[in-house]
Amino acid sequence: MKQKSKLVWGWAMYDWANSAFATTVMAGFFPIFFKQYWSIGVDVNQSTAMLGFGNSIASLLVALMAPLLGAIADRGSFKKKFMIFFAYLGVLMTAGLYLVGKGEWVLAIFVYVMGVIGFSGANIFYDSLLPSVADESNVDSVSSLGFAMGYLGGGLLFLLNVVMTLQPTIFGLADAGEAVRWSFVSVALWWGTFTLISIAWVPEPEIGKNKSRENSIREGFNQLFRTFQEIRHLKTVLLFLLAYWFYIDGVDTIVKMAVDYGITIGFESNDLIIALLIVQFVGFPAALIFGRLGERWGVRPSIFLAIGVYIAVTIWGTMMREKYEFYVLAVVIGLVQGGIQALSRSYYSRIIPKNQVAEYFGFYNMLGKFAAILGPALMGIVGLMMRNVLMPENPSAEELIEVGQDAARWSIASIIVLFVIGAVLFYFVDEEKGRLEADYLSKN
């Protein structure tokens, strides 16, 4: 029992490690620094579009690699090795953001994209290790523990980074800009250091341990080809992935673009940073509670509840005007964000073949990344289109600001359709049928 507990905590600690990147870099400082430092002087809607397209490029590259890497990992003992490789790629790129100079937005996007590839690629194999550290009775709570640790770990470092930017002289720094650049370095150190715990405590699953690397790569290609042939038997998996594709896109887009949206409609960056901190520290206990809710009330109703909350949050977000509203929305998002992510992961682990876990989590992450291509790009396109529609002839400075804000509200509203489609498709997913299909493929 003690060894099992150590295994679970070792696995969850990787979420503690890598969530610093998701919080400080992706959701927090990168969007602000990109707008105010790296793309200084660029139109706000254009910079939103550039950031959206950068996120989409990173997601596309990961999506294309995910299933093949997962298949190779399944045919040999490479799940943990791949996780380590991508994790430290992300660590290196995150530290590299310190070196990007003012106005160098192209280089900033490139380094950021490579960092996201490291972060997302490692998550494919981190997720695929879940069935080896949890069983049917506790997979929901273990999955939720991972996200909860992520919220707590990411939130603690983010709190330190916020203090650094608000009081840079205490840390011997010249100004807030230098503090942000050193915050990127602190994320790299945090991520790289705490990943060592997962490396030490979580063993590589035994499947295919004696196979050579060359055979594993060749068999990985063959396995991927066979999976495309046999996946017609897994109609439940396909339907769930399609539903997940839509609703998790809405979640990821809000995570990646909320700060940029808030700045565009006129909120101060410090207000947005406080809101992100609220999400982190509300998300820690909420993710644990959602795991218990999934075990007692059911995973399906819990996911539907979270989707409904996100639809309400997005509608409210298009109309908010006051600072306190952003804080309230942060609390509400914190209550459901970790829950929908954790329960989606554990639900999926129940309906996939147990001998092809990494490959199917490759598909899972692929669909998530393809969805994240759609969301940020959709916001960028809708924002630019509405800006052109709403722009008067010879606008004043005040009218330019107002048009930019109105276009941004239309861009965030476009995300609602993703949650609605995802909920409708998820309604038709039958978990019991999915288990039977997965068992059939595992035995044949």
Secondary structure, 3 states (H helix, E strand, C coil): CHHHHHHHHHHHHHHHHHHHHHHHHHHHHHHHHHHHHHCCCCCHHHHHHHHHHHHHHHHHHHHHHHHHHHHHHHHCCCHHHHHHHHHHHHHHHHHHHHHCCCCCHHHHHHHHHHHHHHHHHHHHHHHHCHHHHCCCCCHHHHHHHHHHHHHHHHHHHHHHHHHHHHCHHHHCCCCHHHHHHHHHHHHHHHHHHHHHHHHHHCCCCCCCCCCCHHHHHHHHHHHHHHHHHHHHHCHHHHHHHHHHHHHHHHHHHHHHHHHHHHHHCCCCHHHHHHHHHHHHHHHHHHHHHHHHHHHHCCHHHHHHHHHHHHHHHHHHHHHCCCHHHHHHHHHHHHHHHHHHHHHHHHHHHHCCCCCCHHHHHHHHHHHHHHHHHHHHHHHHHHHHHHHHHHCCCCCCHHHHHHHHHHHHHHHHHCCHHHHHHHHHHHHCCCHHHHHHHHHHHHHC
